[in-house]
Amino acid sequence: MAADWDRAAARAQYRRLMRSWPMRVLYALLALVILFAWAWSIAAALAADVEQLSGHDLSVPVARCVACHTAPAATDGVPRLRHPITPSCGFCHRQGLPERLPAPMR
């Protein structure tokens, strides 16, 4: 039946594959992805909640946030943007719902 199959040779081939340089590169990339995910989630857990501030709901486009928080000191009390820009501020900052919700689609 399976008398031709050599278990020791199969194990040696598997070890060679897992210890090859492409697999080591993939292991390093996996470690970087895991570390980045941990860093992102810690940053999101420590981010300030902006849901009580007016004009900071989910309907505000990110470009408007960036324009306001990177503008020169023309606006009073607006903190500077000290982190990279993401597709949505809701990734890290807790935002409230818009005051006027759109009508549900049927």
Secondary structure by P-SEA (a helix, b strand, c coil): ccccccaaaaaaaaaaaaacaaaaaaaaaaaaaaaaaaaaaaaaaacccccccccccccccaaaaaaaaacccccccccccccccccccccccccccccccccccc
